[in-house]
Amino acid sequence: MTKHPIQTWHQLVQQRNPAGLDQLIADDAVFHSPVVHAPQVGKRMTVGYLSAAFQVFCNDSFRYVREIIGPSDAMLEFETTIDGIVVNGVDLIKWNADGRIVEFKVMVRPLKAVNLIHERMAAMLQSRQDQRNKQA
């Protein structure tokens, strides 16, 4: 990978294009959801959750408001409005020496936003599962 992983991430978010996630996410990646207790392990699960998040979070109001970037990890604070509810959250991202994301953790506040995200993500993930089942 030639671009910094956070630069690539920002480009994908700006374009609302989850297609590039497959190149950015490592095979052994772990995703930590704000609404699912257990970590979601593996590239397929991580890409699936992040792809659904693109559809739930990335609207015209989505923006990153603060970043702290280190040599192999970053904290990106974001804000967005969904159904009139202001969502404030943090993406904690860690990448490996190859520039591929190995850990992605999302934290969201306030509680009203967490409940909304839980509802939206569950519906999005269920819809994707239903589509896969129809194709099988």
C-alpha positions as CSV (number, residue, x, y, z in Angstrom):
1,M,0.0,0.0,0.0
2,T,1.4,3.4,-0.9
3,K,-1.0,5.7,1.0
4,H,-1.1,6.0,4.7
5,P,-4.0,3.8,6.0
6,I,-5.8,6.8,7.5
7,Q,-5.5,8.7,4.3
8,T,-7.1,5.8,2.5
9,W,-9.8,5.5,5.2
10,H,-10.7,9.2,4.8
11,Q,-10.9,8.7,1.0
12,L,-13.3,5.8,1.3
13,V,-15.5,7.6,3.8
14,Q,-15.5,10.8,1.7
15,Q,-16.5,8.8,-1.4
16,R,-18.9,6.6,0.7
17,N,-17.3,3.7,-1.1
18,P,-16.9,0.5,1.0
19,A,-15.5,-1.4,-2.0
20,G,-12.0,-0.3,-1.1
21,L,-12.2,-1.9,2.4
22,D,-11.1,-5.3,1.1
23,Q,-7.7,-3.9,0.3
24,L,-7.4,-1.9,3.5
25,I,-8.4,-4.5,6.0
26,A,-6.0,-7.3,7.1
27,D,-7.1,-10.9,7.1
28,D,-6.8,-11.2,10.9
29,A,-8.6,-7.9,11.6
30,V,-10.9,-7.5,14.6
31,F,-13.9,-5.2,14.8
32,H,-15.3,-3.9,18.1
33,S,-18.8,-2.6,17.7
34,P,-20.5,-0.2,20.2
35,V,-23.6,-2.4,20.2
36,V,-22.2,-6.0,20.0
37,H,-20.5,-7.5,23.1
38,A,-18.1,-9.9,21.4
39,P,-15.3,-8.7,19.1
40,Q,-16.0,-9.6,15.4
41,V,-12.9,-11.5,14.2
42,G,-11.6,-11.7,10.6
43,K,-11.6,-9.7,7.5
44,R,-15.0,-10.8,6.3
45,M,-16.7,-9.8,9.5
46,T,-14.8,-6.5,9.8
47,V,-15.6,-5.5,6.2
48,G,-19.2,-6.5,6.7
49,Y,-19.7,-4.3,9.8
50,L,-17.8,-1.4,8.3
51,S,-19.7,-1.6,5.0
52,A,-23.0,-1.5,6.9
53,A,-21.6,1.4,9.0
54,F,-20.9,3.3,5.8
55,Q,-24.7,3.1,5.0
56,V,-25.8,4.0,8.5
57,F,-23.3,6.7,9.5
58,C,-22.0,8.3,6.3
59,N,-24.6,10.9,5.3
60,D,-24.1,14.5,4.3
61,S,-23.7,15.6,8.0
62,F,-20.9,13.1,8.7
63,R,-17.5,14.7,9.5
64,Y,-14.4,14.0,11.5
65,V,-13.9,16.8,14.1
66,R,-10.6,15.7,15.7
67,E,-7.7,13.3,15.0
68,I,-4.8,11.9,17.0
69,I,-2.5,9.9,14.8
70,G,0.5,7.8,16.0
71,P,2.9,5.5,14.2
72,S,0.5,2.5,14.1
73,D,-2.8,3.7,15.5
74,A,-5.2,6.6,15.4
75,M,-8.2,8.1,17.2
76,L,-10.7,9.8,14.9
77,E,-13.6,11.6,16.6
78,F,-16.7,12.0,14.4
79,E,-20.1,13.7,14.4
80,T,-23.2,13.0,12.3
81,T,-26.9,13.5,12.6
82,I,-29.3,10.6,11.9
83,D,-33.1,11.1,12.1
84,G,-32.5,14.3,14.0
85,I,-30.3,12.7,16.6
86,V,-26.7,14.0,16.9
87,V,-24.3,11.1,17.1
88,N,-20.8,11.7,18.6
89,G,-18.3,8.9,18.4
90,V,-14.7,7.8,18.1
91,D,-13.0,5.4,15.7
92,L,-9.9,3.8,17.2
93,I,-7.9,2.3,14.4
94,K,-4.7,0.2,14.5
95,W,-2.8,-1.0,11.5
96,N,0.1,-3.3,10.8
97,A,3.5,-2.7,9.1
98,D,1.9,-3.4,5.7
99,G,-0.5,-0.5,6.3
100,R,-3.6,-2.8,6.7
101,I,-6.1,-2.2,9.5
102,V,-5.9,-4.9,12.1
103,E,-8.2,-3.5,14.7
104,F,-11.2,-1.1,14.4
105,K,-13.1,0.0,17.5
106,V,-16.1,2.3,17.5
107,M,-17.5,4.0,20.5
108,V,-20.7,6.1,20.3
109,R,-22.6,8.5,22.6
110,P,-25.2,9.6,23.8
111,L,-27.4,6.6,24.8
112,K,-30.1,7.8,22.4
113,A,-27.6,7.5,19.6
114,V,-26.4,4.1,20.7
115,N,-29.9,2.8,20.6
116,L,-30.5,4.3,17.2
117,I,-27.3,2.8,15.8
118,H,-28.1,-0.6,17.3
119,E,-31.5,-0.6,15.5
120,R,-30.0,0.6,12.2
121,M,-27.0,-1.7,12.2
122,A,-29.1,-4.7,13.1
123,A,-31.5,-4.0,10.2
124,M,-28.6,-3.4,7.8
125,L,-26.7,-6.6,8.8
126,Q,-29.9,-8.6,8.7
127,S,-30.7,-7.3,5.2
128,R,-27.2,-8.3,4.0
129,Q,-27.6,-11.8,5.5
130,D,-31.0,-12.2,3.8
131,Q,-29.4,-11.2,0.5
132,R,-26.6,-13.8,1.0
133,N,-29.1,-16.5,1.9
134,K,-31.1,-15.8,-1.3
135,Q,-27.9,-16.0,-3.4
136,A,-26.9,-19.4,-1.9
